Each structure stands twice: as C-alpha cells, then as structure tokens.
Amino acid sequence: MTDLESRLTRLTTPDLTPPILPDADVAYTLHDTPIGTMLLAVAHGRVVASSFGDEETMTTRLARAVSPRVLRQPGALDDVRRQLDEYLDGHRQAFDLKVDLALATPFQRLVLTDLPKHTRYGTTTTYGAVAGEIHKPKAARAVGTALGANPVCVVLPCHRVIGSNGALTGYAGGLDAKRFLLNLEAKD
C-alpha cells in the first residue's frame, strides 16, 4: 500500500451515507421516447413541462416562471414517464395527470385549457375550429402559434390539430413526431 492509499483509507468511514436532498420545487428529467428526447417536469404534483426543448432553455424557463429550485430528480416523474410510455406504446388513450400551465402565456392557456375536450383520441380538428371553440373565430393563426409553443406536448394533444386542408403543419417535436402520434392514434 502506498502512502497515498494509506492516507485515503484513514479518511473513509464505513457509516458515511450520502446526504438526502430535499425535494425540488421543480423536478425534471430527460426521457427518451420514440418521438425524441423530452424534458418532463413537475412542480407541486402537477406537470409543468413535457417538452422537446433543450435542457438549458427549459430549466431556465422553469426557474424564471415557477421556482429557482429546479433539480434533476427522475423519481419524482415516475408516474408521468409511465403514462407517457403507455400512451406511446398504444396502451393508454388519456392521461391521468394534473397540469399546470405556468410556462404558457394567457392566450396559450385559453387555447390549451380545454384542448383535450375538443380533440378526442384518434380524431383531428383544425386551427380554425379551435379558434371558434375559444370564441376567437379569426384567430386560427394565433391558435397555431400558441399550439406550436405548447409547454406540455403530448399530454395536452396539440398534435391533433391540423391545417384546414388536412395538411400537417408545425409541431415542436417535428412533423415526423406529429405523424407518428396521429398514426398511433389512428390504429385504435
């Protein structure tokens, strides 16, 4: 045993355990899915992000909008990950998760709040129809912009909203992800 090894051995204590950190105000994890890596985050038991955005940008947004205590704590997102995986595997049609739209603008909240009611699993609607549902019939483009910045993708099904001509337009995860989600739902 070298002198260094001898000194290091004296520093170790067998009863030393790692510290237990308190839960974060915002817990997040990166989750690999068939449609890409998603950043999932919860705050106070509610999903605040299910996003394709990059980690640094999203954690900064979460720190500004929700709390500066944002920590990567995958265990806090076990239920969210399980439900998302079940959905993406075709074994779930609806999420049983509480959502907090803390990252959304007031107009996005108006568009997103009732989105699951207006877009049933396996069906699509149009930006114009959503605009009509929120009593803003001339706001189809604004609805598209709001949905394109949906901070809770997949959980709030903005992928079910398409152009009036049936075209797939804009999706935060890319058009391949949108196509995957619509094809998944069409199978049932």
C-alpha positions in Angstrom: 0.0 0.0 0.0 1.4 3.4 -1.0 1.5 6.3 1.4 -1.4 8.0 -0.5 -3.5 4.9 -0.4 -2.8 4.6 3.4 -3.9 8.2 3.9 -7.1 7.8 1.8 -8.0 4.6 3.8 -8.0 6.6 7.0 -10.4 9.2 5.5 -13.1 6.7 4.7 -15.7 6.0 7.3 -17.9 2.9 6.9 -21.0 4.6 8.4 -20.9 7.5 6.0 -24.1 7.7 3.9 -24.9 10.1 1.1 -27.0 13.1 2.1 -30.7 13.1 1.4 -31.6 16.2 -0.5 -35.0 17.8 -0.1 -37.4 17.6 -3.0 -37.0 20.4 -5.5 -39.8 22.9 -6.2 -39.4 21.7 -9.8 -38.2 18.2 -10.5 -37.3 17.3 -14.1 -35.8 14.5 -16.1 -34.9 13.9 -19.7 -36.9 11.0 -21.2 -36.1 9.1 -24.4 -39.2 8.3 -26.4 -39.9 7.0 -29.9 -40.6 10.7 -30.9 -37.4 12.1 -29.4 -36.0 13.1 -26.1 -38.5 15.0 -24.0 -37.9 17.1 -20.9 -40.5 16.3 -18.3 -41.0 18.4 -15.3 -43.4 18.6 -12.3 -44.0 21.2 -9.7 -46.2 20.6 -6.6 -47.6 17.4 -8.1 -48.5 19.0 -11.5 -46.9 18.5 -14.9 -45.4 21.9 -15.9 -43.4 20.7 -18.9 -43.5 17.8 -21.4 -41.3 19.5 -24.0 -38.9 18.9 -26.9 -37.0 22.0 -25.9 -33.3 21.7 -24.9 -32.5 21.2 -21.3 -30.8 24.5 -20.6 -33.5 26.6 -22.2 -36.3 24.7 -20.5 -34.7 24.6 -17.0 -34.1 28.4 -17.3 -37.7 29.0 -18.2 -38.8 26.8 -15.3 -36.6 28.7 -12.9 -38.0 32.0 -14.0 -41.6 31.1 -14.2 -42.0 28.5 -11.4 -39.1 28.4 -8.9 -35.4 28.8 -9.0 -35.1 25.4 -7.2 -35.1 23.2 -10.3 -33.3 19.8 -9.9 -33.0 16.7 -12.0 -35.0 14.2 -9.9 -36.2 11.4 -12.2 -38.0 9.5 -9.4 -40.5 12.4 -9.0 -41.5 11.8 -12.6 -42.1 8.0 -12.5 -45.8 8.3 -13.0 -45.5 10.8 -15.8 -42.9 8.7 -17.6 -45.1 5.5 -17.1 -48.2 7.2 -18.5 -46.3 8.7 -21.4 -44.7 5.3 -22.3 -48.1 3.6 -22.0 -49.5 6.2 -24.4 -46.7 5.9 -26.9 -46.9 2.1 -26.8 -50.6 2.3 -27.6 -51.8 1.1 -24.2 -53.3 4.4 -23.0 -55.6 6.9 -24.7 -55.9 9.6 -22.0 -53.6 10.9 -19.3 -54.5 11.0 -15.7 -52.2 13.8 -14.8 -52.7 17.3 -13.3 -51.3 20.0 -15.5 -50.1 23.5 -14.6 -49.7 25.9 -17.5 -47.2 28.1 -15.6 -45.0 28.3 -18.8 -47.9 29.4 -21.0 -49.0 32.9 -22.0 -52.5 33.9 -21.2 -53.6 33.2 -24.8 -51.9 29.8 -24.7 -53.8 29.0 -21.5 -57.0 29.9 -23.3 -56.2 27.6 -26.2 -54.7 24.7 -24.2 -57.0 24.5 -21.2 -59.9 22.8 -23.0 -57.8 21.2 -25.8 -58.3 17.6 -24.5 -62.1 18.2 -24.5 -62.1 19.4 -28.1 -59.7 16.8 -29.5 -60.7 13.3 -28.8 -58.2 10.4 -29.2 -58.0 9.2 -32.8 -59.5 12.4 -34.3 -58.2 15.6 -35.6 -59.5 19.2 -35.6 -58.3 22.3 -37.3 -56.8 25.5 -36.1 -59.9 27.4 -37.2 -62.2 25.0 -35.3 -60.1 25.5 -32.1 -60.3 29.3 -32.7 -64.1 29.0 -32.9 -64.2 26.9 -29.7 -62.5 29.7 -27.8 -64.8 32.3 -29.4 -62.0 33.9 -31.5 -63.0 32.7 -34.9 -60.5 34.9 -36.8 -57.5 33.7 -34.6 -56.6 30.5 -36.4 -53.0 31.6 -37.0 -52.7 32.8 -33.4 -54.0 29.4 -32.3 -51.4 27.7 -34.4 -48.7 29.8 -32.8 -50.0 29.1 -29.3 -50.1 25.3 -30.0 -46.6 25.4 -31.5 -45.3 26.7 -28.2 -47.3 24.2 -26.1 -45.2 23.6 -23.0 -47.0 20.3 -22.2 -46.8 18.5 -25.6 -48.5 15.1 -26.0 -50.2 15.4 -22.6 -52.1 18.3 -24.0 -52.7 16.9 -27.5 -51.8 19.8 -29.8 -50.6 17.2 -32.3 -54.3 16.5 -33.1 -54.7 20.0 -34.6 -54.0 20.2 -38.4 -54.5 22.7 -41.2 -57.9 23.2 -42.7 -56.8 21.5 -45.9 -55.7 18.4 -43.9 -52.0 19.3 -44.0 -49.8 18.6 -41.1 -48.3 21.9 -40.1 -45.8 22.8 -37.3 -45.1 20.7 -34.3 -42.5 21.3 -31.6 -41.2 17.8 -32.0 -41.2 18.0 -35.8 -43.6 16.7 -38.4 -42.3 13.1 -38.1 -43.3 13.1 -34.4 -46.7 14.6 -35.2 -47.2 12.0 -37.9 -46.1 9.2 -35.5 -48.7 10.4 -32.9 -51.5 10.7 -35.4 -50.7 7.2 -36.9 -50.5 5.7 -33.4 -54.0 7.1 -32.5 -55.4 6.0 -35.9 -54.5 2.4 -35.2 -57.1 2.1 -32.5 
